[in-house]
């Protein structure tokens, strides 16, 4: 008779525990939203509008309406993002030799939310922790809202960003419509400066490429209660297709929008007479940098990215920087940019002209494949191509001995299609060598009244620079 009595007691205790768990869970769900400020370590700080500047004046641009632009936002967007004009997006563009190229993009609140949710914050990395992203534009700022999983409950909270010139500063946490202070300690306090730095790095790197010449960088941003306005400009002087623009003595730049394969690519071509400049290979395994950082640090005339490298930033293939060699030479499938002790510059195919360790080379960089064989023959056949499209960087030499650096910045071309274009173009190419591409592709040109930037998406340990003598 004692056993059934014991079972009844256990059953009763289990029921009480289960009921208590249910009560605690329900209480957590009901009270959780009100406990969020305590959990985050913040306190009320007034209204959202009190933390924002006055509504800015609208941006204006005299130009023609455009059907769309490509957005390049390294490192968040790996490939160029097409932004078409629509009911919620208006795009105006203008271009002239005197003023360069400019784009004015206006994006309404709902379109902006969709763009960020679709392209910048895909759902997969946040599954189970984050959902339902929305942007609430304010005069002089914006609030990024999302529902966050606090364990027992989901709570919608927001991050207030205040505009300060071309930057956005985190000004507070928004919970249940109330502005709260930023936490002074804890994981969130450590995370928010990283978030702010990432946002502003994105704004600094933001570029637009469209039907007009040049790659335009962000110049002004205006946040209104119903839309965001972005004004981008380029100082390339409105380079027209097929026009060479003199940057310095012996240095010219040209931008072309050819149809390569099935797409329209953007090619930036810098053509250099080696007599007037100095070529160098720069290598820093300890501090790889973006192309913009390399250019800012060194201040040469031109910087382009180098060849392939390992995750440890060691060169794949031979690299010689100021007479110091690193890496191991490739076989005859590859090519090399070489500068000897006399300053003679050449691009060569290692099958025809292998590397000799006894050569007095001061600068050298190897890569592959050869896109154009000596004499102007296609060097990368269709059956060797896997069909992958990507951004590309090429170093070439024409039949007059000039060196050309070619960057395909939109990332719409395969290696074979690019090789075919180079052989059929009016660039008079004798030989062309593919360098590292994809996220490494980049170019920094600064000479005279011309400044052209195609920033790399990732830091690179080796670059080629061109300096005036």
C-alpha positions as CSV (number, residue, x, y, z in Angstrom):
1,X,0.0,0.0,0.0
2,X,2.9,2.4,0.5
3,X,4.2,2.2,-3.1
4,X,1.0,3.7,-4.7
5,X,1.1,6.5,-2.1
6,X,4.7,7.3,-2.9
7,X,3.8,7.4,-6.6
8,X,1.0,9.8,-6.0
9,X,3.4,12.1,-4.0
10,X,5.9,12.1,-6.9
11,X,3.2,12.8,-9.4
12,X,2.0,15.7,-7.3
13,X,5.5,17.1,-6.9
14,X,6.1,16.8,-10.6
15,X,2.9,18.6,-11.3
16,X,3.7,21.4,-9.0
17,X,7.2,21.8,-10.6
18,X,5.7,21.8,-14.1
19,X,3.1,24.4,-13.1
20,X,5.8,26.6,-11.6
21,X,7.9,26.4,-14.8
22,X,4.8,27.4,-16.8
23,X,4.2,30.3,-14.5
24,X,7.8,31.4,-14.7
25,X,7.8,31.2,-18.5
26,X,4.6,33.1,-18.8
27,X,5.9,35.8,-16.5
28,X,9.1,36.0,-18.5
29,X,7.2,36.5,-21.7
30,X,4.9,39.1,-20.1
31,X,7.6,41.0,-18.1
32,X,10.5,40.5,-20.4
33,X,10.0,43.5,-22.6
34,X,9.9,45.7,-19.5
35,X,13.1,44.1,-18.2
36,X,15.0,44.6,-21.4
37,X,16.6,48.0,-20.4
38,X,17.8,46.3,-17.1
39,X,19.1,43.3,-19.0
40,X,21.0,45.5,-21.5
41,X,22.3,47.8,-18.8
42,X,20.7,51.0,-20.1
43,X,18.4,53.7,-18.8
44,X,15.7,56.0,-20.3
45,X,17.2,59.1,-22.0
46,X,14.2,61.0,-23.5
47,X,12.7,61.0,-27.0
48,X,14.4,59.9,-30.2
49,X,13.9,63.3,-31.9
50,X,15.7,65.0,-29.0
51,X,18.9,63.2,-29.9
52,X,18.8,64.1,-33.6
53,X,19.9,67.2,-35.6
54,X,17.3,69.3,-37.6
55,X,16.1,68.1,-40.9
56,X,18.8,68.7,-43.5
57,X,18.2,70.5,-46.8
58,X,17.6,68.2,-49.8
59,X,20.4,67.5,-52.2
60,X,20.1,68.6,-55.8
61,X,21.8,67.6,-59.0
62,X,21.2,68.9,-62.5
63,X,21.2,65.9,-64.8
64,X,19.2,63.2,-66.5
65,X,17.2,60.3,-64.9
66,X,19.0,57.0,-65.1
67,X,17.6,53.4,-65.2
68,X,20.0,52.1,-62.6
69,X,23.5,52.1,-61.0
70,X,25.8,49.4,-59.7
71,X,26.7,49.6,-56.0
72,X,30.1,48.4,-54.7
73,X,30.2,48.1,-51.0
74,X,33.3,46.2,-49.8
75,X,33.6,44.1,-47.8
76,X,29.9,43.6,-47.2
77,X,28.8,43.1,-50.8
78,X,31.2,40.8,-52.6
79,X,29.8,41.4,-56.1
80,X,28.5,44.7,-57.6
81,X,24.9,45.1,-56.6
82,X,22.5,46.4,-59.3
83,X,20.1,49.1,-58.0
84,X,17.4,49.8,-60.6
85,X,15.2,52.9,-60.6
86,X,11.7,52.2,-59.3
87,X,8.8,53.9,-57.6
88,X,10.9,54.1,-54.4
89,X,14.3,54.7,-56.0
90,X,15.2,57.7,-58.2
91,X,18.6,58.1,-59.8
92,X,20.0,61.2,-61.5
93,X,23.4,61.3,-63.2
94,X,25.5,64.0,-64.9
95,X,29.0,63.8,-66.6
96,X,31.2,66.4,-68.1
97,X,35.0,66.9,-68.7
98,X,35.0,69.9,-66.4
99,X,32.9,68.5,-63.5
100,X,33.4,64.8,-63.8
101,X,30.7,62.3,-63.1
102,X,28.0,62.6,-60.4
103,X,25.1,60.4,-59.2
104,X,22.3,61.5,-56.9
105,X,20.4,58.5,-55.5
106,X,17.2,58.8,-53.4
107,X,15.9,55.7,-51.7
108,X,12.6,55.7,-49.8
109,X,12.2,54.1,-46.4
110,X,10.6,50.8,-47.4
111,X,13.0,50.3,-50.3
112,X,15.9,50.9,-48.0
113,X,14.7,48.3,-45.5
114,X,14.3,45.8,-48.2
115,X,17.7,46.5,-49.7
116,X,19.5,46.2,-46.3
117,X,17.6,43.1,-45.3
118,X,18.1,41.4,-48.7
119,X,21.7,42.3,-49.4
120,X,23.5,43.3,-46.2
121,X,22.0,41.2,-43.5
122,X,21.0,37.8,-44.9
123,X,18.8,35.8,-42.5
124,X,21.0,32.7,-42.3
125,X,23.7,33.9,-39.9
126,X,21.0,35.2,-37.5
127,X,18.6,32.3,-37.6
128,X,17.0,31.8,-34.2
129,X,18.5,35.1,-32.8
130,X,17.3,37.9,-35.0
131,X,14.3,38.5,-37.3
132,X,12.2,41.1,-39.0
133,X,14.8,43.9,-39.7
134,X,13.3,47.3,-40.5
135,X,14.7,50.8,-41.0
136,X,12.9,53.8,-39.6
137,X,14.2,57.0,-41.2
138,X,14.3,60.1,-39.1
139,X,15.3,63.7,-39.8
140,X,19.0,63.6,-39.4
141,X,19.2,59.9,-38.5
142,X,17.7,56.5,-38.5
143,X,16.7,53.7,-36.3
144,X,17.5,50.1,-37.3
145,X,14.9,47.9,-35.6
146,X,14.9,44.1,-35.2
147,X,13.4,41.5,-33.0
148,X,16.0,39.8,-30.9
149,X,15.8,36.5,-29.0
150,X,16.4,37.0,-25.3
151,X,15.7,33.3,-24.5
152,X,12.2,33.3,-23.1
153,X,10.9,36.1,-25.3
154,X,11.4,38.1,-28.5
155,X,11.8,41.8,-28.0
156,X,11.9,44.5,-30.7
157,X,14.7,46.9,-30.0
158,X,16.4,49.5,-32.2
159,X,19.8,51.1,-32.7
160,X,19.6,54.9,-33.2
161,X,22.2,56.3,-35.6
162,X,22.7,60.0,-35.8
163,X,24.2,61.6,-39.0
164,X,27.3,63.7,-38.5
165,X,28.6,64.9,-41.9
166,X,29.4,61.7,-43.9
167,X,29.4,59.5,-40.8
168,X,26.8,57.8,-38.7
169,X,27.2,57.7,-34.9
170,X,25.4,55.4,-32.5
171,X,23.4,57.6,-30.3
172,X,21.3,55.2,-28.2
173,X,19.1,52.1,-27.8
174,X,15.4,52.3,-28.6
175,X,13.1,50.0,-26.5
176,X,9.3,50.3,-26.7
177,X,9.5,53.6,-28.4
178,X,11.8,55.1,-25.7
179,X,15.3,56.2,-26.3
180,X,17.8,54.7,-23.8
181,X,21.4,55.4,-23.1
182,X,24.2,53.2,-24.4
183,X,25.5,50.5,-22.0
184,X,28.7,51.4,-20.2
185,X,29.9,47.8,-19.8
186,X,29.1,44.3,-20.8
187,X,29.2,42.5,-24.2
188,X,26.9,45.0,-25.9
189,X,29.1,47.9,-24.8
190,X,32.1,46.1,-26.4
191,X,30.2,45.3,-29.6
192,X,28.7,48.7,-30.4
193,X,32.0,50.5,-31.3
194,X,32.8,47.6,-33.7
195,X,29.3,48.0,-35.3
196,X,29.8,51.8,-35.7
197,X,33.3,51.3,-37.2
198,X,31.9,48.7,-39.6
199,X,29.1,51.0,-40.7
200,X,31.4,53.9,-41.4
201,X,33.9,51.8,-43.1
202,X,31.1,50.8,-45.5
203,X,30.2,54.4,-46.1
204,X,33.9,55.3,-46.8
205,X,34.2,52.4,-49.3
206,X,30.8,52.9,-50.9
207,X,31.2,53.4,-54.7
208,X,28.8,53.7,-57.6
209,X,29.3,52.7,-61.2
210,X,26.7,53.2,-63.9
211,X,26.3,54.1,-67.5
212,X,28.4,57.2,-67.0
213,X,32.2,57.2,-67.0
214,X,34.1,56.8,-63.8
215,X,33.6,55.1,-60.4
216,X,32.0,57.6,-58.1
217,X,32.7,57.6,-54.3
218,X,30.2,58.9,-51.7
219,X,30.5,62.6,-51.2
220,X,27.4,63.6,-49.2
221,X,24.6,61.8,-47.4
222,X,21.3,63.3,-46.2
223,X,18.8,61.5,-44.0
224,X,15.2,62.7,-44.1
225,X,12.1,61.3,-42.4
226,X,11.0,59.5,-45.6
227,X,14.1,58.9,-47.7
228,X,17.9,58.8,-47.8
229,X,19.8,60.8,-50.3
230,X,23.3,59.9,-51.5
231,X,25.5,62.1,-53.7
232,X,28.5,60.5,-55.3
233,X,31.2,62.1,-57.4
234,X,34.3,61.1,-59.3
235,X,37.2,63.3,-60.3
236,X,38.2,61.4,-63.4
237,X,37.0,64.3,-65.6
238,X,34.2,62.4,-67.2
239,X,36.4,60.1,-69.2
240,X,34.6,59.1,-72.3
241,X,34.9,55.6,-73.9
242,X,37.9,55.4,-76.2
243,X,39.5,58.7,-74.9
244,X,42.9,58.6,-73.3
245,X,43.4,61.1,-70.5
246,X,46.9,62.2,-69.6
247,X,47.7,61.8,-65.9
248,X,51.4,62.5,-65.9
249,X,54.3,62.5,-68.4
250,X,54.1,59.1,-70.1
251,X,51.0,58.0,-68.1
252,X,47.5,57.8,-69.6
253,X,44.2,56.4,-68.3
254,X,41.1,55.3,-70.2
255,X,37.8,53.7,-69.2
256,X,35.9,51.4,-71.5
257,X,32.5,49.8,-71.1
258,X,32.8,46.9,-73.6
259,X,30.4,43.9,-74.0
260,X,32.5,40.9,-72.9
261,X,30.8,37.6,-73.1
262,X,27.1,38.3,-72.1
263,X,27.6,41.4,-70.0
264,X,28.8,45.0,-70.1
265,X,32.1,45.3,-68.1
266,X,33.8,48.4,-66.8
267,X,37.5,48.4,-67.7
268,X,40.0,50.9,-66.3
269,X,43.2,50.9,-68.4
270,X,46.4,52.7,-67.3
271,X,49.0,52.8,-70.0
272,X,52.6,53.7,-69.0
273,X,55.8,54.5,-70.9
274,X,58.5,52.9,-68.6
275,X,61.0,55.6,-69.5
276,X,59.2,58.2,-67.4
277,X,58.5,56.3,-64.2
278,X,59.8,53.8,-61.7
279,X,58.1,50.4,-61.1
280,X,58.3,48.7,-57.6
281,X,56.8,45.6,-56.0
282,X,55.8,46.3,-52.4
283,X,55.4,43.4,-49.9
284,X,54.3,43.4,-46.3
285,X,53.2,40.0,-44.9
286,X,52.7,41.4,-41.4
287,X,50.4,44.3,-42.4
288,X,48.3,43.5,-45.5
289,X,46.2,46.5,-46.6
290,X,43.4,47.5,-48.9
291,X,44.4,49.3,-52.1
292,X,43.2,52.6,-50.7
293,X,45.3,52.1,-47.6
294,X,48.4,51.2,-49.7
295,X,47.9,54.3,-51.8
296,X,47.3,56.5,-48.8
297,X,50.4,55.2,-47.1
298,X,52.8,55.3,-50.0
299,X,51.3,58.2,-52.1
300,X,52.7,56.9,-55.5
301,X,51.2,57.7,-58.9
302,X,49.6,54.3,-59.2
303,X,49.0,51.2,-57.1
304,X,47.5,47.9,-58.3
305,X,47.2,44.6,-56.5
306,X,49.8,41.8,-57.0
307,X,49.6,38.0,-57.4
308,X,48.1,35.2,-55.4
309,X,49.0,34.6,-51.7
310,X,48.4,32.1,-48.9
311,X,46.2,32.6,-45.8
312,X,49.5,33.5,-44.1
313,X,50.2,36.2,-46.6
314,X,53.1,34.4,-48.3
315,X,53.3,34.8,-52.0
316,X,52.4,31.9,-54.3
317,X,55.1,32.1,-57.0
318,X,58.2,34.3,-57.0
319,X,58.1,37.9,-55.6
320,X,61.1,40.2,-55.6
321,X,60.8,43.5,-53.8
322,X,63.8,45.9,-54.0
323,X,66.1,42.9,-54.7
324,X,64.7,40.7,-51.9
325,X,63.2,37.5,-53.1
326,X,60.3,35.6,-51.5
327,X,58.3,32.6,-52.6
328,X,59.2,30.0,-55.2
329,X,59.1,30.4,-59.0
330,X,56.2,29.0,-61.0
331,X,56.5,26.6,-63.9
332,X,56.0,27.4,-67.6
333,X,52.3,27.9,-67.3
334,X,52.8,31.3,-65.6
335,X,54.1,34.7,-66.4
336,X,56.1,37.5,-64.7
337,X,56.4,41.2,-64.5
338,X,60.1,41.9,-64.2
339,X,62.3,45.0,-63.6
340,X,66.1,44.5,-64.0
341,X,68.9,46.5,-62.5
342,X,68.9,48.9,-65.4
343,X,65.2,49.7,-64.9
344,X,64.0,47.8,-68.0
345,X,60.5,46.6,-67.5
346,X,59.0,43.6,-69.2
347,X,56.0,41.2,-69.1
348,X,57.1,37.7,-70.0
349,X,55.8,34.1,-70.4
350,X,57.9,31.7,-68.3
351,X,57.7,29.0,-71.0
352,X,59.6,31.3,-73.4
353,X,61.7,33.1,-70.8
354,X,62.1,31.2,-67.6
355,X,63.3,32.8,-64.4
356,X,67.0,32.5,-63.8
357,X,68.1,33.1,-60.2
358,X,71.3,34.6,-61.5
359,X,69.3,37.5,-63.1
360,X,69.9,40.9,-61.6
361,X,66.2,41.5,-61.0
362,X,65.3,44.3,-58.6
363,X,61.5,43.9,-58.8
364,X,59.4,40.9,-60.0
365,X,56.0,39.4,-59.5
366,X,54.7,36.1,-60.9
367,X,51.1,35.1,-61.5
368,X,48.9,33.0,-63.9
369,X,47.4,32.4,-66.3
370,X,48.8,34.0,-69.5
371,X,45.7,35.6,-71.1
372,X,47.5,36.8,-74.2
373,X,50.6,34.9,-75.5
374,X,53.5,36.8,-77.0
375,X,52.5,38.1,-80.4
376,X,48.8,38.8,-79.5
377,X,47.4,35.2,-79.5
378,X,44.7,34.2,-77.1
379,X,46.5,32.4,-74.2
380,X,43.6,31.1,-72.2
381,X,41.3,28.8,-74.3
382,X,37.6,28.2,-73.7
383,X,38.1,24.6,-72.6
384,X,40.4,25.7,-69.8
385,X,37.7,28.1,-68.4
386,X,35.3,27.0,-65.7
387,X,32.9,29.8,-66.6
388,X,33.4,31.7,-63.3
389,X,33.0,35.5,-63.5
390,X,34.9,37.8,-61.1
391,X,36.7,41.1,-60.8
392,X,40.0,40.9,-62.7
393,X,43.4,42.6,-62.7
394,X,45.8,42.3,-65.6
395,X,49.3,43.5,-66.4
396,X,50.1,43.7,-70.1
397,X,52.7,45.0,-72.5
398,X,51.8,46.4,-76.0
399,X,53.8,46.2,-79.2
400,X,55.4,49.6,-78.4
401,X,56.8,48.3,-75.1
402,X,54.4,50.3,-72.9
403,X,53.0,48.6,-69.8
404,X,49.3,48.5,-69.3
405,X,47.4,47.7,-66.0
406,X,43.8,46.7,-66.7
407,X,41.1,46.4,-64.0
408,X,37.7,44.9,-64.6
409,X,35.8,46.3,-61.6
410,X,32.3,45.1,-62.1
411,X,33.2,41.4,-62.0
412,X,31.1,40.2,-65.0
413,X,33.8,38.5,-67.1
414,X,35.4,35.1,-67.3
415,X,39.1,34.7,-68.0
416,X,38.6,33.3,-71.5
417,X,36.2,36.1,-72.5
418,X,38.6,38.7,-71.2
419,X,41.5,37.1,-73.1
420,X,39.5,37.2,-76.3
421,X,38.6,40.9,-75.8
422,X,42.2,41.9,-75.1
423,X,43.4,40.2,-78.3
424,X,40.7,41.8,-80.4
425,X,40.8,45.3,-78.8
426,X,42.6,48.4,-80.1
427,X,45.0,48.2,-77.1
428,X,47.6,46.6,-79.4
429,X,48.6,44.1,-76.7
430,X,51.6,41.9,-77.2
431,X,51.3,39.8,-74.0
432,X,48.9,39.9,-71.0
433,X,49.2,38.3,-67.6
434,X,46.3,37.7,-65.2
435,X,47.0,38.9,-61.6
436,X,45.0,38.0,-58.4
437,X,41.3,38.9,-58.9
438,X,38.0,38.7,-57.1
439,X,38.2,40.5,-53.7
440,X,41.9,41.3,-54.2
441,X,41.3,43.4,-57.4
442,X,42.0,47.1,-56.9
443,X,43.6,50.2,-58.4
444,X,44.6,53.5,-56.9
445,X,45.6,56.3,-59.3
446,X,46.4,59.8,-58.2
447,X,48.1,62.2,-60.6
448,X,47.5,65.8,-61.9
449,X,43.7,66.4,-61.7
450,X,42.9,62.7,-61.9
451,X,42.1,60.5,-58.9
452,X,40.6,57.1,-59.6
453,X,39.9,54.4,-57.0
454,X,38.8,50.8,-57.3
455,X,39.3,49.6,-53.8
456,X,40.0,45.9,-53.0
457,X,37.4,44.1,-51.0
458,X,40.1,42.3,-48.9
459,X,43.5,43.4,-47.6
460,X,46.4,42.3,-49.8
461,X,50.1,41.8,-48.8
462,X,51.7,42.7,-52.1
463,X,51.1,45.5,-54.7
464,X,52.8,47.0,-57.7
465,X,53.5,50.7,-57.5
466,X,54.4,53.2,-60.2
467,X,56.3,56.4,-59.1
468,X,57.3,59.4,-61.1
469,X,61.1,59.7,-61.5
